[in-house]
Amino acid sequence: MNRRLKGYRLGGSALALAMGIVGAAVAQEAVVPTVAATVDTVVSGEAVSGVIVPGPDARHHRLVSAAGLAGLEIFDLSGAPLGRIQAGEAGGLDVRHGFPIKGQPETLMVSTDKTDNSLRFFAMRNGAPVEIGARAVPLGFAVEDVCLLRNASDGGLYAVAVGDGGEIEQLLLYANAKGQVDARSARRINLPSKIKYCVADDATGQVYASQQAVGVWRFNGDPEADAAPALIDAARLGRISEESGSLALYDGGPGARYLIATDASSGRLFVYDHGADDAWLGAVSLTGRGGAAIKEPGALQVVGAPLGAGLPSGALLVTDEDAAEGANYKLVSITALTGALNLSAGTPQDTRAVAAPRFPAVVAVAETAPVGSPGDAADDPAIWADPANPANSLIIGTDKKAGLNLYDMHGRVIQHLPDGKMNNVDLREGFMLGGRAVVLVTASDRTNKAVAIYRLDTEARRLINIADGVQPTGQGDPYGQCMYRSARTGKTYVFINDSNGEKRQWELVDAGNGRVRAVRVRDFAFASQVEGCVADDTSGLLFVAEEDAGLWRLSAEPDGGSAMTMVARITENPALKDDMEGVGLYDLGGGRGYLVASSQGNDSYAVFRREGDQAYLGSFIVVADGGRGIDGVSETDGLDVTSRDLGPGFEHGAMVAQDGRNVLPGENQNFKYVPWKSIADALELEVRR
């Protein structure tokens, strides 16, 4: 079951304003302290936006200025010019450290080029930017600003470009084999009017956008999640007087994380508590070193690292668009800024540090065509491995709004069966039908509230309906499903559960006319909704995921009763987050192997030992591969795992998983193919030889 947060909401600060607790007049009437800049720089041309790139010591810190048609200009922190490079009409600018290029971490800079509304990429090498883009990445809209986000969920680096028409384009960045940086669009969000600035927080994954005539928005920067936009402050209705201006973020650790925004009309800086739903904390006015007011502060950037004398906790870099001596940059001490508002500067966090992903990451190397139905439609796959020609193996996937799809190992649809709302699917080889062994496929049919039964014709590569008429389940909503072949009796069974937690077991029998019927043999139930399940034919055990509770183990035999044991309780394992959904089994032989379960609430996959007490071994995530153009996998409902050879790239088997959000770019849901070898390497597991 997919869970999606929809709609817009008011952040803590904006909510209070909307309730009439405070108004714009409060910000204007209150006594506002003044903070003087520590450093005034001098620039030789236009000053559109700037970034400070810390060096190994104070002598090697650099200020890089986007200088419009002058390109990028480089200064030391005293403002002394050090050089200039061509960059088109440079506008927005941002920087991140530790971007991998040919296996080496580099400092990456992105700049907007307003000449052709594109993004250009630079590496800081020997204290100066060097262009390393594979191309100027076109945006297709009038770009205003760009900010970088390292996604905390998967470690991927994204550029977020905002535009004059309210566009918010998020692009995944990657380096090709030549060491050149390129980008692929991951998603597009639109607001109805100009967005002037943006800033992103790597730690929380949040992106802030300044919609000039409306206010400051915050949204989830993970493209595999709901954007969940929240309005932090509003022009005229909130503290912003007329127009929202630039944005910056300071991270001083717990209790000292701040969002800083300019009120464009008054020239003041507003400070919000980034650690408390961005509640408003206060306002300051700025002056240069000589006391002249900074009337129109432009683009902002924060560096939360010591930058030398007078800047012990780093600095706020302010673009002064209306300085008497010409547009330039001011460096405002973070300690002076926070001190003026009686706030703590905390402990500055090293902006050059790169946090590891929460779990080891792997990538999918192939994906299916999107299902035909929009919305939450793809659900569950089943894998058939061709023993004679592994490259001809097949994947069966459900479109739970329309039927079944048969895919090849390249993800191409080779058959679509519009047979109704098929939710889950499974298969077993070796079922004897009319004296001949066949590949038997069953699915939970929510349209007819029945067990759908097919034969997989492996030569014609087609599914053929062989149900002996409609096989009713007697359930209100047949939902999750899996199959079992008993090693004790050789009989084949199917389990189907109702969405209310009730589960039933049917024996599948030859009806004597080339068709198969289902005979009900057992009923049992769970306390709440279950869906994903897998049966271990060797041990005779059934594993069932109760979505809000955890993973259960019980007998798969029809006379096994209803006694069950909790294998992994969600509340007892911090790596698990409800819903628990799809479950698959990787067979190492001899009763050994692994269970894989999707932890939908945190977009990860938990691995348990197959044998013994099913000990938890670790979790992994599936992230985007920019080079292949295959996005990560999120909100997985169903999955299947095999240790059989599936052809080139999948010699040791694979996991096939439903992707709840098929981005890069956004399309209907589909299924992703992940080599088991990469999962095994990530978690130090075995592969079947």
N, C-alpha and C positions, 0 to 999 in steps of 0.2 A: 504494500500500500504506500503510495507516495503522499508525503505531507508537504504542502506548499503554503507559504505565507504570502498573502496578497495584499495589495493596497498601500496606501501612504499613511503615515502617522506623524504626529507632532512630537518632537524631542522634548526632553524635560524643560529646557528653557522656553521653547516656543509654546509648549502646552500651558505653562503658567501665564504667559502673556495673553494667550487666546482666552483664558478664563477671566481676564481683567484684573489679575492680581497686581501686575505692573504694566506700564505702558512706555511708549517711546519717550515721553516727557521725562521719565525718571532718569534716563541716561543723559539727557541734555541738562537737567537741573542739578544733578549731583555734582559735588566738588570732584574734579578730575585731576589727579596728579600729573605732573609733567616729568618725562624722562628724557635726558639728553643723550645723544649718540656718543659713543666712545671714539669712533673713527669716522671721518668724512673722506670718501674717496673722490678722485677726480677722473672723469672719463673723457675720452677725446671725441666721442660721437654720441649717438643715441643710446639711452639706457632703457631697455624694455623690461628685462628681468635678469636676475643674476643668481649664481650659486657659488657657495664656498666649497672648495674641495680640500679637506685637510691633508696636509703632508706629514712626513715623519717628524718635523719640528716646525717652529714658528716661521723660520726662513722659507719653508717650502709650502706653506699654505697658499692656495691660489683662489682668486676671485675670477670667475668666468662670467662675462657679460654678453647677453644676447643684445646686439647693438643694431638691430634692424638691418638695413642694407649694407652696413659695415661688417656684417657677419658676426663672428664670435671674437671678443677681445679678452685678453688675459692680463690680469694685474696681480701684484702681491697685495697683502692686506693693508698696506699703507696707501694704496692707490697708484703705485708706480706701474706704468704700462710695461708689459713684457712681450707682447706680440699680438698678432691678429691672424685669423684664418677665414677663408671664404666659407659661408654657410647659407647662401641665398639671403632672404630677408628674415633674419633670425628673430623669433618672438619668444614663445614659451620655452622654458629650459628646466631640466631636472637631472638628477644624478643618483646613481646607486653603485655600491661597491660589491665586489665579489661575484661579478657576472662571469660564468665560465665560457672561455673562448679557447678552443683547442686544448682543453684540459687545464687551463690556467685561469685563476681569478683575475678579472680586470675591473677597473672603474669605468662604468659605462655612463655616457651622457646622451640625452635625447634632446633635440631642438625642433621646434616647428619652423617650417619655411613657408612664409606667407606668400611667396612668389607663386608657388603652385599648390599651396595648401597640402603639404606633405610633412612627413617626419624624417629627420636625418639623425644618424647615430655616430657617436665619437667615443673613442677610448682615450682616457688621460694617460699619456705616456711621457715620461720625463718632464712632468709639470705642464704639459700642453695638450690640447685636444687634437686627436688624429682621426680623420673620418674613416669609419670602417663599415659603413652600411653597404649591404649588397645592392641597394637601390634607394632612391627617395620613395618612401612608402606613401602612396596617394591616399587621401582621406575622403575626398568627394564632397567636402563642405568647407565653409570658411572657418578655419581653425583659429581659436583664440588662445589656448593654453594647452600644456601637456604636463602630466605628472606620472611618476613611476610608482608601481606597487609590486613589492615582492609578496606574493600570496602565501600567507602563513600556512594554509592548508596543504599546499603541494610544493612550495618552494619556487614556483614559476615566477618569472618577471614579466609584468604587464605594463604597457603604456596606456594611459587613459587620456585621450584627446577630447577637448570640449570645444564647442563651436558657436558661431554667431546665431545659428538657428535653433539653439537648445540641444544640439547633438552631444551625446556622450558615447564615444567609440572606445571600446576596450580591446587591445590587441596583445596577443601573446608574442613575446620576443624570443628569438633563438639565434644561435650562431650556426652557420653551415660549415661544411668540411673545410672550406677555405678560410675560415675565421671571420667571415663577414656576417653582420647582424641583419636579420630580416624580421618580418612581423606578419602575423595572420590575425584577421579580425575574429574575436571571440564572442562579442555581443555588442548590441547597440541599444542604448536607452535614450529616450527623447523627452525633453521638457519643452514647454511652448515658447520660450523666449531665450535671449542670449545668455550663455554661460561664459563668464569672463575668466574665471580662475578655477583651479582645482588643486588638491593636495591629498596624499594618501598615507595611511598609517600601516606599515608592514606588520606591526605587532598584533593589531586587532583585525586587520584586513578591511578596514573601513576607508571609504573614499568620500571626500567632501567636495562639493561643487558650489560655486558662488553664482547663482542665477541673478544677474545684475538688478533686475527690476523687482525681484521677488524676495530673495533672501538666501540663506545658507542651507543646503541639503546635505544629508549624510546617507550613504547607502552601502550595502555589503559589496565589497570588491571581488568576492570569489565568483567568477563567472559560472561556476557549477552550482550556485545557490540563488535563492530569490534575492533580488536587489533590495527589497524592503525599505524603500525611501522614507526618511524621516526629516521633517522640517525643523531645523535647529533654531533659527531666528528669522524674522520676517521684516521686510521693509514696511515702514509706516505703522504696521500692526504690532511690531515688536520693538526692539531697541534700535534697529537699523533705521536711520532717519529717512533716507530716500533710496540710496543705491548700495547694494552689497559689493564689497571690494575683494581684495586679495586674502589668501589664507595661508597659514603655516601651522605646523605641529611641533611642540616641544615635548620630549620624553625625559623626565627626571626621575623615573621610577615611580613606584606606588605612592599616591598622594601628591604627585607633582607632574601630572601629565596635562598639558594645556593645548587647547585649540585657540589660535590667535587669528583674528579677522579684522579687516579695516572697514570702518564705516566711511564709505567713499565721500560722502557729502560733508561730514564734519571733520574728516581727516584724523579721527581718533582710532586707536586700537582697542578692540574688545577682546577680553580674555574669557574663555569658557573652560569648565572643568571636564576635561576629556575622560577622566575616570569616573564621572558621575553623570552620565547621560548628557554631557555637554551643557551643564547648567551654567548660567552666566555668573561670572565672578567680579567683573569690574572693567573699567575703561581707563586709558591713559592717553595723554597727548605727547607728541614727540617733537624734539628740537634737534638741530644739528649741534656740533660742539660749541659753536659760537652763540648759541641761543636762538637762532632764527627758527621759527616754527616750520615743521614739515607739514605743509597744508594739504598736499595730495599724495599720501603714501601709495605707491603702486605695488608691484609684485613683491612678495615676501618669501624668505626662506629662513629656516632655523637650522643651525648646526649646534647640537648639544654636546660639544666636546671642548675642552679648554683650548683657547686660541691665542694665548699669550697674555701679556700685561693688560689688566682691565677687563679681561673676558674669561674669568676662571670657570664659568659654567657654559661657555659657548656664547653665541651671538644670534640675534635676529638681524638678518640682512634686509634692509628696507630700500626699495627703489624710490628715490625722491624725484618725482616727475616735474616739480615746479621750483627747484632750487634756483636762487638768484644767480649762481655761477653756472647754471646749466644743469640738466638732468644728471644725477649721480647716485651713488649708493652710500648709505649710512649703516654702520654697525652699532647695534644697540646691545649692551650687556644684558644677558638673561638675568643675572643677579640683580641688576638695577631695575629691570622691568618687573620681576616678581616681588622685589622688595617694596616697590612703590605701591603695590596692592596688598602688602602683608601676606604674601604667599611664599611657599617654600620653593627653592630651586631644585630641591632634591639632589639626586646623584645623577649627573648626565650619563646617558647611555651612549656607548660607542657606536656611531652611525656606520662605521665600517664593518661591524660584526654582522655575520650572516647566520641566522638561525637555521638549524636543520629542520626538514619537514617533520611533522609529528610522528609519522611512521615511515619505514622504508618505502621507497617509491619505485614502481615499475611502469612500463608503458604498454599500451596495446599496439600491435603491429598490423592489425587489420580490423575492419569494421564492416557491418552489413549496411546495405542500403536502408534508409529510414523506412519505417513501416508506413503504410498508407494512411492510417488514421492519425489525426492530430491529438494533442493532449497526452494524458497518461494512457498509453495504448500498448506498447511493447511490454512484455512481462517476463516470460520464462523461456529458456532454451533447453534443448537436449542435443547431445553430440552422438553421431554415429561415425565410428572409425572404420574405414575401408581397409581390411587386412591385406588385400591383394594390391591395392594402389592407394596408399595413405593420402596422397594429394587429392584424391577424389572423395574424401570424407565429406560428410554433410552435417549441417546444423539445422535443426527444426526450431522455429521461434514462434511464439504466440503474438498475435495482434488481438488483444482481448476485447477490441471493439468490432473485429471483422473476421477473424479466422486464424489460419496457420500459414506460415511462410517456410519454404524450404530454401536454404542458402548453400552455396558452395564455400570453399575455404577462402575465396576472395571476397566473400560477403555479397555476391550477386544473388538476386532472387531467381531461382529456377522453377519455382512453382508457388502459386498462391491459391489457397483453398478458402473461399468465402463461406465457411461453414458455420459461422456464428461466433459468439463471444467466448473464445477459448482462452482460459486464464493460465493454466499451467500444463506442461507437457512432459512426458518421460517415455523411455523406450527400454525394451529388453530384447536381446537376440536369442535365437534358439527356441522360440515358441513353436510347438508342433501343431500345424494346421493342415488337416487332410493328409497326414503322413509326411509333411515337408516342413523343415525348419524355416521360420520366417522371422523378420525383425518386426516386433509388435510395438506399436506406438499408441499411447492413450493420452487423452487430454480431458480436462474438466470443462464441460460445455455449459456455460451459464445461460445460454439462450434456451436450450431444451431441458436444463436442469438434469443433465445426463452425463454418462461416461461415453466420450467419443472414442472410437476404436478404429485404428488404421493399420495397414500393412505397408512397410516401406519397401517398395520395389527398388532394390539397390542397382539393378542394371538399367532400368528406365529412368531412375532417379526421380521417382514419383511416389506420393502418398496415395493410397487407395483405401477408401472407406470399406471396412469389412465388419462393421457392427451388425449384429443380427437384429436390425430394427433399432429404434431408440432404446437406450439402456438407462432408464430413469434412476436417479439416485435417491429420490424421496426427500431430498434436501431443499431448503428454501433458496440457498445460494451456494452451489458447488464451487469451491474456491481453490485452495491449495491441493497439490496432487503429486504423487510419486509412485513408482512401481517397485516390486520385489519379486525375486525368484528364489524359492526356498531350496537350499542345498540339501535339506533333509528329504523333501518329497519331490522336488523338481517342478512343483506347481508355480504358476505365475499369478501375482496379485497386483491390485492397484488400490491405493489409499486415496480417498478424497475427503476433504473436510469442508464443512459449512463455515461461513464467515463468523458464525456464533461460537466456534470452538469445537463443535461436534465433529468427530472423525469416524469414517466407516471404511471397512476393508471388504473388497470384492475379490473372489477368485475368477480369473479369466479362463473360459473353457471353450473348446472347439464345439460349435453348435451343430457340426455334421454336414453343413452345406457350404463350406468355404468361408463361413463367417464365425464371429466370436461373440459370446454373450458374457455378461457379468453376473456372478452369483454372490449375493451378500453373505459374508461369513462372520463379521465382527463389528461391534459398535463400541466406541469409547469417546471420551471428551476431555477437553482442557478448559481451564477456568475462563480464558479469554481467547481472542482471535489468534488463530494459527494459520500459516500458509506454507512456507517452505519446509520441505522434508526430503530426506534421502534414506534409502534402505541399504544396508550392508548385506549383500547376498551371502557372503562367506560366514559372518558371525551370527546372522539371523537377527540383527538389531535394526531398529528404526530410530532415526534422529529427527526431531520435529522442533521447529523454531516457533515458540509462542512469542508473538511480536513484542509485547511489552514486558515480558518476563525473562526469557532466556531460552537456552537449548536443552531439550529433554532427550532422554534415552529410554527405550522400552523394547519389548519383544516385537518382532515383525511377524511372528507366526500367528495364525488365526486362533490358536488356543492359548495365546500368550497372556491373556488377561489385560487388565488396565493398569497394573503397577508400573510406575515410571520413576526415573531418577533424573534430577537436575544436573546437567553437565556443566553449564556455564550460566550463572545468574547475572543479569545485566547490572543490577545494583552492587554486585560484589567485584566487578571487573571494570576499572576505569577506561579500558580500551573499547568497551562495548557501549553503544548508544542506541536505544530503541528508535525505530523498529528493527528487530532481527528478522531477516527475510529469507533469501535463498540459501540453500545448503547443498553442497556437493561433496563427492568423495574421490580422493586420489589414491589409487591402488598401487602399492609397492610390491604386492605379492606376499604370499604366506600370512595373510591376515594383517599385514602392516600397511601403514599409509597415513593419510591426513584427511581431516574434515575441514572444509572451508565454508564459512558462513558470512553473509553480508550483514554488516552493521550499518544500517541505512542512515541512522541519525548523525553519524560522523563520516559518512562516505568512505568507509574502510572495509577490510575483509579480515576476519579473524581465522587463524589456523589452529586446529586442535589435533592432538594425536588420535589416530583412528582406534588404536588398541588400548587396553587398560582402562584407566579412568578418564580418558580423553583430556589429557593435560593441555592447557593453553600454551601455545608455542610462540605466539606473536601475531602482529597484524601488519598489513601493508595497504598501500593506496595505489590507485592507477591514475597517473597524471598525464597531462597533454604532451604530445610529441609534435613540436612545431615543424620540424623538418618533414614529417610525413603528413602533417595536417590532420592528425587524429587527436581529438580532445580527450580529456580525462573521463573517468567514469564516476558518476554520482547517483545517489538515491536509488541504488540497485534493488530491484524487486527479486527477480529470479536469476540463478546462475547454474552452470553445470561445469563439472571438472572431469577430466579423463587423463589417464597415464598412457593411453595408447598413442601410437605414432599417427599424426595427422598431416604429415607431409613436411616440406621444407619450412624451417623455422619453428615447427611444432613437433620435432622428433621425439620429445619426451612428454608430449601431451600439452594440454592447455586448459585455461579457464575461459569460458565464454560467459559474459555478464551483460545483463540488460543495463542500458545507460538511461537514467531517468531524465537527464538534461543533455541533449545532444547539441553541444555548442561547437564553435569554430568552423563555420558559422552556425547559427541556430537553425536546426531542422527538427522534424519529427523524431521521436525516440528510435533507438536502434540497439544493436548488440555489438560488443567489442570482444576481440580475440586477444588473449594475453598468453604468451608462451609460458609453460610451467617452469622452464629453465630459469627465466628471469625472476619468477617468484621464489624458486628454490635458492637462487644466488642471494636474493635480498634478505631472506630469513635463515640462511644456512640450513636448508632442508635437503632431502635426498631427491633424486630423480630416478625413475625406473629405467633400467638399462635393457 
